Amino acid sequence: MQEKGPIHKAPNYSEFVFFSAGPVGDHAIEIDHANRFFESTGKSSVIIYKNNFGFLKDLAIPYLDHLKQINYQSGTGKFKLLRLFFSSFWVKRCYVLWIPIKYPLSIKLISYFVRFCTRSRFIGLDVSKKSPYGDFSEESSLYFLGKGNIIPLNSHTELFYEQGNRLLSFLGYEEVNRKPHLRHLIKDEILKKHNLLDKRYLVLHLVASSSDRSLPLRRWRLLIKDLVNQHPGVTLVFTGAKGDINFIKEATDQIAQDAFCILAGETDMQELLTVYAQAMCCITVHTGNAMLINMLHVKSVVINMVGNYMFQYHFNENSIVLFNKTRCGCGEEVIDCYVQEEGKNYMKCMYDISDEEILKSVQKQITTS
């Protein structure tokens, strides 16, 4: 994409600094923000994150010409972070907060330092009233940035990249008219290693960061068995973290060993993106991996929660996003989002999606591939 220069009267920042909540999906969003800012301004960015995942570091490999990362939990990361903040005495940066969380004292102290002691600026997208999907703030979660540095967060009407564009506009820069996407390094050796290079395969990502955003084990067993029966000769590839392996093994204990392949915890980020990019279809629950899959614009079926609009996946024209609001209380004065099965809570908007609808959606994606 051709780079765009800043519009008239836009501030001349040296670079932009974004704070990532750390999980893979949020980090992918921050990378999209950083790329969007680079395309508009021609200026580089720094992403500050807290989780020591090689995945997060590797995600930015295709963009290292204009994107730096600091893991502030590492020893060198703490040093780099201090150097970044103190060098803001003479380097004019723009620091950006957007994820609506309860910010720790350290962020507040950093913002005061940047705001009152340096040439840099600290801005943020703010939840200005109580959210029906979670109490992110009492009055203003970013009061410490000062009134002129706070932009209202429209998390129930805007997708995350629309908010990124609104940040650009707020600062006086041109918006970038593109859908979010991820570049990746093609690593076919991972497909060769697992005998997938010449095979037709489906990817399944079963486990979210909390079990209420997935389906019960009983449901997955039935779905997986039906997928194998309906699509003979198609391999099922399971992705996730190492901690997901036991769940995946329980979900696949009724199918033949040669019908599936478990890659959970076995790939680096660029290998994982290669696996997703070359699949016939990726089936995933609402999680960070759903963000990666759909930012590749591959065929996908997302078993999704209603949740905040900014975390929806409709920007991927090749995605089928499923949810069911029939019994969901999200957005109402009284929230009753859960149904129980075997002592565990599951979100109704996901639980009420029928197995038949999921299978039908996968069939549609395969037929049109």
ChimeraX attribute file (.defattr): number of C-alpha atoms within 10 A of each C-alpha:
attribute: neighborCount
match mode: 1-to-1
recipient: residues
	/A:1	5
	/A:2	6
	/A:3	13
	/A:4	16
	/A:5	15
	/A:6	21
	/A:7	14
	/A:8	9
	/A:9	9
	/A:10	16
	/A:11	15
	/A:12	12
	/A:13	16
	/A:14	15
	/A:15	22
	/A:16	22
	/A:17	22
	/A:18	22
	/A:19	21
	/A:20	24
	/A:21	19
	/A:22	18
	/A:23	18
	/A:24	22
	/A:25	21
	/A:26	21
	/A:27	26
	/A:28	24
	/A:29	23
	/A:30	27
	/A:31	26
	/A:32	21
	/A:33	24
	/A:34	26
	/A:35	23
	/A:36	23
	/A:37	27
	/A:38	21
	/A:39	20
	/A:40	22
	/A:41	23
	/A:42	17
	/A:43	19
	/A:44	21
	/A:45	25
	/A:46	20
	/A:47	22
	/A:48	22
	/A:49	24
	/A:50	17
	/A:51	18
	/A:52	13
	/A:53	14
	/A:54	10
	/A:55	17
	/A:56	24
	/A:57	17
	/A:58	14
	/A:59	23
	/A:60	24
	/A:61	16
	/A:62	14
	/A:63	16
	/A:64	13
	/A:65	9
	/A:66	16
	/A:67	21
	/A:68	17
	/A:69	20
	/A:70	20
	/A:71	22
	/A:72	18
	/A:73	13
	/A:74	13
	/A:75	9
	/A:76	11
	/A:77	17
	/A:78	14
	/A:79	12
	/A:80	15
	/A:81	15
	/A:82	13
	/A:83	11
	/A:84	16
	/A:85	17
	/A:86	14
	/A:87	15
	/A:88	20
	/A:89	15
	/A:90	10
	/A:91	16
	/A:92	18
	/A:93	25
	/A:94	22
	/A:95	21
	/A:96	19
	/A:97	21
	/A:98	23
	/A:99	19
	/A:100	19
	/A:101	16
	/A:102	12
	/A:103	14
	/A:104	8
	/A:105	9
	/A:106	9
	/A:107	13
	/A:108	15
	/A:109	12
	/A:110	13
	/A:111	22
	/A:112	16
	/A:113	17
	/A:114	22
	/A:115	19
	/A:116	10
	/A:117	12
	/A:118	18
	/A:119	16
	/A:120	24
	/A:121	19
	/A:122	22
	/A:123	23
	/A:124	23
	/A:125	23
	/A:126	25
	/A:127	25
	/A:128	19
	/A:129	15
	/A:130	13
	/A:131	15
	/A:132	17
	/A:133	16
	/A:134	13
	/A:135	13
	/A:136	20
	/A:137	18
	/A:138	12
	/A:139	12
	/A:140	16
	/A:141	20
	/A:142	26
	/A:143	14
	/A:144	16
	/A:145	19
	/A:146	14
	/A:147	11
	/A:148	7
	/A:149	19
	/A:150	23
	/A:151	19
	/A:152	14
	/A:153	21
	/A:154	18
	/A:155	19
	/A:156	15
	/A:157	12
	/A:158	17
	/A:159	18
	/A:160	25
	/A:161	22
	/A:162	20
	/A:163	21
	/A:164	23
	/A:165	21
	/A:166	21
	/A:167	22
	/A:168	21
	/A:169	15
	/A:170	16
	/A:171	16
	/A:172	15
	/A:173	22
	/A:174	22
	/A:175	22
	/A:176	21
	/A:177	11
	/A:178	12
	/A:179	14
	/A:180	22
	/A:181	20
	/A:182	21
	/A:183	14
	/A:184	20
	/A:185	13
	/A:186	15
	/A:187	15
	/A:188	14
	/A:189	13
	/A:190	20
	/A:191	17
	/A:192	11
	/A:193	9
	/A:194	12
	/A:195	11
	/A:196	19
	/A:197	15
	/A:198	8
	/A:199	13
	/A:200	14
	/A:201	24
	/A:202	24
	/A:203	24
	/A:204	22
	/A:205	23
	/A:206	25
	/A:207	24
	/A:208	20
	/A:209	11
	/A:210	9
	/A:211	14
	/A:212	21
	/A:213	23
	/A:214	26
	/A:215	22
	/A:216	19
	/A:217	15
	/A:218	11
	/A:219	14
	/A:220	19
	/A:221	17
	/A:222	14
	/A:223	17
	/A:224	19
	/A:225	16
	/A:226	14
	/A:227	17
	/A:228	17
	/A:229	12
	/A:230	12
	/A:231	14
	/A:232	9
	/A:233	13
	/A:234	17
	/A:235	19
	/A:236	23
	/A:237	22
	/A:238	23
	/A:239	26
	/A:240	21
	/A:241	14
	/A:242	11
	/A:243	11
	/A:244	17
	/A:245	18
	/A:246	10
	/A:247	13
	/A:248	22
	/A:249	12
	/A:250	13
	/A:251	21
	/A:252	23
	/A:253	11
	/A:254	12
	/A:255	14
	/A:256	10
	/A:257	9
	/A:258	9
	/A:259	15
	/A:260	19
	/A:261	18
	/A:262	18
	/A:263	19
	/A:264	18
	/A:265	14
	/A:266	14
	/A:267	17
	/A:268	15
	/A:269	22
	/A:270	21
	/A:271	19
	/A:272	25
	/A:273	22
	/A:274	20
	/A:275	26
	/A:276	27
	/A:277	20
	/A:278	20
	/A:279	21
	/A:280	21
	/A:281	26
	/A:282	28
	/A:283	22
	/A:284	26
	/A:285	23
	/A:286	26
	/A:287	25
	/A:288	19
	/A:289	23
	/A:290	25
	/A:291	26
	/A:292	25
	/A:293	29
	/A:294	27
	/A:295	20
	/A:296	19
	/A:297	21
	/A:298	20
	/A:299	26
	/A:300	30
	/A:301	26
	/A:302	27
	/A:303	25
	/A:304	26
	/A:305	28
	/A:306	22
	/A:307	17
	/A:308	20
	/A:309	16
	/A:310	17
	/A:311	24
	/A:312	21
	/A:313	24
	/A:314	13
	/A:315	16
	/A:316	21
	/A:317	13
	/A:318	17
	/A:319	22
	/A:320	20
	/A:321	20
	/A:322	20
	/A:323	18
	/A:324	17
	/A:325	15
	/A:326	10
	/A:327	14
	/A:328	21
	/A:329	18
	/A:330	20
	/A:331	15
	/A:332	10
	/A:333	8
	/A:334	9
	/A:335	13
	/A:336	14
	/A:337	20
	/A:338	18
	/A:339	18
	/A:340	13
	/A:341	12
	/A:342	6
	/A:343	7
	/A:344	11
	/A:345	18
	/A:346	21
	/A:347	22
	/A:348	25
	/A:349	25
	/A:350	27
	/A:351	25
	/A:352	18
	/A:353	18
	/A:354	14
	/A:355	15
	/A:356	11
	/A:357	11
	/A:358	19
	/A:359	17
	/A:360	12
	/A:361	20
	/A:362	21
	/A:363	16
	/A:364	14
	/A:365	19
	/A:366	16
	/A:367	9
	/A:368	8
	/A:369	10
